[in-house]
Amino acid sequence: MSVTTVDPWYALGDPTRRRVFAHVARGPRSVTEIAQELPVSRPAVSQHLRVLLEARLVDVRQEGRQRLYQVRSEGLERLRDELESYWTQTLTTFKELAERDYQATATTTRGGHVP
């Protein structure tokens, strides 16, 4: 049996799925608990959780007759690392542009003329 992996950004791209994920992030929850907290049916919650499972953002464990879903920290770490790399690149680019603009302004000011 092959397991399909869903891109975690795609999985969190759906607003309802993000709300389901937010409820799971508060602590282990069953499908029934999540459905009671949201205006979404149990079958819809199950479908959203399936996508989150395939994206490796949540895990599920059996506790008695219930299946409890909880956040998978490794999945969040991957997203955080990716976001951090974007943020680092954005700050680096901003710094380079600011320094270039400052140098151009300093050169113009020292030269005594304004273009």
Backbone bond lengths (Angstrom), bond angles and torsions (degrees), N, CA, C in turn:
res aa  C-N    CA-C-N  psi(-1)  N-CA   C-N-CA  omega(-1)  CA-C   N-CA-C  phi
1 M - - - 1.444 - - 1.524 109.21 -
2 S 1.305 118.44 122.52 1.460 121.36 -179.66 1.526 109.44 -92.99
3 V 1.322 115.39 144.05 1.455 121.71 179.70 1.522 108.01 -105.12
4 T 1.304 115.46 126.38 1.451 121.25 177.66 1.521 108.41 -82.83
5 T 1.320 116.33 135.91 1.459 120.05 176.00 1.517 108.21 -106.19
6 V 1.322 114.99 125.47 1.456 122.31 178.45 1.517 107.90 -95.61
7 D 1.322 116.97 140.51 1.455 121.26 176.43 1.528 108.40 -61.98
8 P 1.339 117.58 127.99 1.464 119.41 -177.47 1.530 113.80 -62.47
9 W 1.324 117.22 -30.01 1.470 119.44 177.52 1.521 110.09 -67.91
10 Y 1.329 116.29 -38.97 1.468 119.99 175.62 1.523 109.51 -63.31
11 A 1.333 116.24 -44.83 1.466 120.81 -178.02 1.524 111.23 -58.76
12 L 1.315 117.18 -39.09 1.464 120.56 -178.66 1.522 112.81 -88.79
13 G 1.322 116.43 0.39 1.463 120.93 -179.94 1.517 113.51 -72.35
14 D 1.310 116.90 -20.88 1.456 121.15 -179.57 1.533 108.93 -87.89
15 P 1.336 118.18 125.48 1.472 120.96 -176.86 1.535 113.67 -59.09
16 T 1.320 117.27 -40.09 1.473 119.60 179.25 1.518 110.10 -66.86
17 R 1.319 116.21 -40.07 1.468 119.58 179.59 1.528 110.64 -64.97
18 R 1.331 117.11 -36.68 1.472 119.56 175.98 1.524 110.43 -62.99
19 R 1.323 116.99 -37.75 1.470 120.22 178.39 1.528 110.35 -66.92
20 V 1.323 116.87 -40.85 1.471 120.60 176.29 1.524 108.78 -60.53
21 F 1.322 116.05 -46.52 1.465 121.15 -179.83 1.527 110.68 -61.13
22 A 1.322 117.60 -41.02 1.468 121.56 179.71 1.526 110.80 -60.61
23 H 1.317 116.85 -38.46 1.473 120.09 178.01 1.525 110.80 -67.77
24 V 1.305 117.00 -39.71 1.467 120.56 178.10 1.534 109.84 -67.28
25 A 1.325 117.04 -34.34 1.462 120.98 -179.36 1.528 111.88 -64.49
26 R 1.321 117.23 -22.37 1.471 121.11 179.12 1.527 112.00 -77.02
27 G 1.309 116.17 -11.69 1.458 120.57 -179.79 1.515 109.64 145.85
28 P 1.322 117.40 163.61 1.468 120.78 -178.33 1.525 111.25 -54.06
29 R 1.316 115.18 134.56 1.466 121.85 -177.99 1.528 109.98 -138.30
30 S 1.299 114.80 148.98 1.465 120.76 172.25 1.524 108.41 -91.00
31 V 1.312 115.84 165.65 1.470 120.92 177.24 1.523 109.27 -58.00
32 T 1.321 116.72 -42.82 1.468 121.16 -178.47 1.523 110.99 -61.50
33 E 1.332 117.40 -44.39 1.470 120.63 179.57 1.524 111.09 -62.21
34 I 1.316 116.39 -43.12 1.470 119.93 -179.46 1.522 110.21 -65.28
35 A 1.332 116.56 -43.72 1.467 120.39 -179.28 1.525 111.19 -63.48
36 Q 1.329 117.85 -32.67 1.467 121.01 177.73 1.529 111.34 -69.93
37 E 1.324 116.71 -27.94 1.462 121.51 -176.89 1.528 112.97 -87.50
38 L 1.330 116.54 -12.90 1.462 121.12 -176.27 1.525 110.34 -129.04
39 P 1.324 116.58 156.93 1.471 119.66 176.14 1.537 110.59 -82.76
40 V 1.336 115.55 54.27 1.469 121.76 -176.37 1.527 107.44 -135.01
41 S 1.311 116.94 142.41 1.464 120.84 -179.74 1.531 111.12 -71.12
42 R 1.316 115.75 160.04 1.462 119.98 176.96 1.527 111.92 -59.31
43 P 1.354 118.79 -44.55 1.466 118.08 177.99 1.535 112.52 -60.64
44 A 1.332 117.50 -37.06 1.470 120.52 178.66 1.529 110.21 -67.26
45 V 1.338 117.23 -41.96 1.462 120.80 177.31 1.520 109.30 -60.32
46 S 1.323 117.22 -43.02 1.470 121.20 179.09 1.519 111.28 -59.81
47 Q 1.328 117.17 -41.50 1.467 120.56 178.84 1.533 110.73 -64.96
48 H 1.324 116.73 -42.25 1.463 119.84 179.09 1.527 110.32 -64.59
49 L 1.315 116.99 -41.37 1.464 120.50 179.01 1.529 111.06 -64.99
50 R 1.322 117.07 -35.17 1.463 120.62 178.15 1.529 110.15 -61.62
51 V 1.327 116.66 -42.89 1.472 120.49 177.79 1.532 110.13 -64.57
52 L 1.329 117.17 -42.44 1.464 120.59 178.51 1.527 111.40 -64.21
53 L 1.325 116.86 -35.94 1.469 121.12 174.90 1.524 110.67 -64.25
54 E 1.327 116.33 -45.78 1.464 121.24 -179.42 1.528 111.50 -65.70
55 A 1.331 116.42 -26.30 1.467 120.95 177.23 1.526 110.81 -85.93
56 R 1.304 115.88 -1.78 1.470 122.99 -179.54 1.519 112.76 60.86
57 L 1.330 115.31 35.36 1.459 120.96 176.66 1.523 112.14 -97.14
58 V 1.333 116.42 -20.21 1.462 121.21 177.04 1.524 109.28 -134.09
59 D 1.318 114.37 158.16 1.456 122.79 172.30 1.517 107.42 -119.70
60 V 1.311 115.90 163.14 1.463 120.89 177.62 1.524 108.53 -131.80
61 R 1.324 114.70 142.38 1.463 119.49 176.32 1.515 108.74 -136.87
62 Q 1.299 114.61 148.34 1.459 120.93 179.03 1.521 108.40 -86.20
63 E 1.325 116.71 129.31 1.461 122.16 174.87 1.520 106.99 -133.51
64 G 1.325 114.99 100.96 1.460 119.10 -173.85 1.520 108.94 66.59
65 R 1.321 115.47 -126.15 1.471 119.78 178.86 1.519 112.41 -92.95
66 Q 1.317 116.57 -3.32 1.463 120.18 -177.86 1.519 111.91 -100.15
67 R 1.317 113.32 149.32 1.467 120.79 170.12 1.523 105.80 -105.32
68 L 1.323 115.78 120.30 1.467 120.85 -179.21 1.523 110.09 -104.77
69 Y 1.306 114.72 131.35 1.463 121.82 -179.93 1.519 108.29 -100.93
70 Q 1.327 115.61 138.86 1.461 121.36 178.14 1.513 109.11 -142.43
71 V 1.314 115.55 157.61 1.464 121.37 -178.73 1.526 109.53 -66.63
72 R 1.298 114.98 139.82 1.467 121.69 175.43 1.523 107.54 -98.25
73 S 1.311 117.12 110.34 1.464 121.19 -172.67 1.526 112.61 -61.39
74 E 1.332 117.93 -33.53 1.473 119.64 -179.85 1.523 111.10 -63.08
75 G 1.314 116.72 -36.66 1.464 120.30 178.63 1.516 111.56 -65.08
76 L 1.329 115.89 -41.02 1.462 119.88 178.06 1.515 111.65 -69.41
77 E 1.318 117.53 -35.60 1.465 120.86 178.45 1.524 110.65 -61.40
78 R 1.331 116.71 -40.66 1.470 119.84 177.68 1.517 110.80 -60.38
79 L 1.341 116.56 -45.59 1.464 120.26 179.34 1.524 110.90 -64.30
80 R 1.310 116.39 -42.56 1.460 120.22 -179.80 1.524 111.00 -62.87
81 D 1.329 116.95 -44.04 1.464 120.39 178.38 1.523 111.24 -59.77
82 E 1.324 115.66 -41.95 1.457 119.84 -179.94 1.534 110.85 -65.80
83 L 1.322 116.53 -45.43 1.460 120.11 177.68 1.523 111.45 -62.40
84 E 1.313 116.14 -40.39 1.459 120.26 179.39 1.528 111.19 -62.49
85 S 1.330 116.96 -38.56 1.467 119.26 178.75 1.532 110.53 -66.53
86 Y 1.341 117.33 -37.61 1.469 119.92 176.64 1.525 109.85 -64.67
87 W 1.326 116.54 -44.50 1.461 121.39 -178.45 1.529 110.39 -63.17
88 T 1.331 116.88 -44.14 1.460 121.43 179.41 1.527 110.11 -60.95
89 Q 1.321 117.13 -44.56 1.464 120.55 179.07 1.520 111.53 -64.33
90 T 1.323 116.76 -40.07 1.464 120.78 178.61 1.526 110.80 -62.75
91 L 1.327 117.08 -44.30 1.466 119.99 178.64 1.520 111.84 -65.74
92 T 1.319 117.50 -39.18 1.461 121.27 178.06 1.527 110.30 -62.56
93 T 1.327 116.15 -45.78 1.461 120.57 178.81 1.526 110.88 -62.63
94 F 1.330 117.55 -43.01 1.465 121.21 178.21 1.527 110.73 -60.45
95 K 1.317 117.18 -44.78 1.469 122.35 179.41 1.528 110.24 -59.85
96 E 1.337 116.71 -45.99 1.463 120.58 -179.53 1.527 111.08 -62.08
97 L 1.329 116.42 -43.37 1.472 120.00 179.38 1.527 111.46 -66.03
98 A 1.318 117.16 -40.94 1.470 120.82 179.23 1.528 110.50 -64.51
99 E 1.331 116.95 -43.34 1.466 120.39 179.13 1.519 110.76 -64.43
100 R 1.327 117.37 -41.45 1.463 121.13 179.09 1.533 110.12 -63.39
101 D 1.328 116.96 -43.26 1.458 121.12 178.97 1.526 110.84 -65.75
102 Y 1.328 116.82 -40.83 1.469 120.97 178.71 1.527 110.60 -63.47
103 Q 1.332 117.25 -43.93 1.466 121.06 179.85 1.520 110.56 -63.98
104 A 1.331 117.06 -40.46 1.466 120.20 179.19 1.521 110.37 -65.27
105 T 1.321 117.41 -41.21 1.463 121.62 178.96 1.522 110.46 -66.83
106 A 1.336 116.96 -42.98 1.467 120.68 179.98 1.520 110.87 -63.48
107 T 1.321 117.92 -40.46 1.461 122.37 179.65 1.529 109.98 -65.60
108 T 1.292 117.46 -42.77 1.476 121.87 179.68 1.527 110.16 -65.42
109 T 1.320 116.82 -42.71 1.463 121.38 -179.04 1.519 110.92 -66.54
110 R 1.324 118.11 -42.79 1.456 122.17 178.61 1.510 112.04 -66.45
111 G 1.310 116.16 -33.27 1.461 119.85 -178.30 1.511 112.54 -74.56
112 G 1.324 117.31 -12.80 1.446 120.66 175.27 1.515 114.92 82.30
113 H 1.301 117.86 7.07 1.451 118.82 177.90 1.527 110.13 -133.60
114 V 1.279 114.64 153.58 1.468 121.47 178.05 1.515 107.10 -112.64
115 P 1.305 117.26 129.13 1.468 118.99 -177.50 1.501 113.15 -66.49
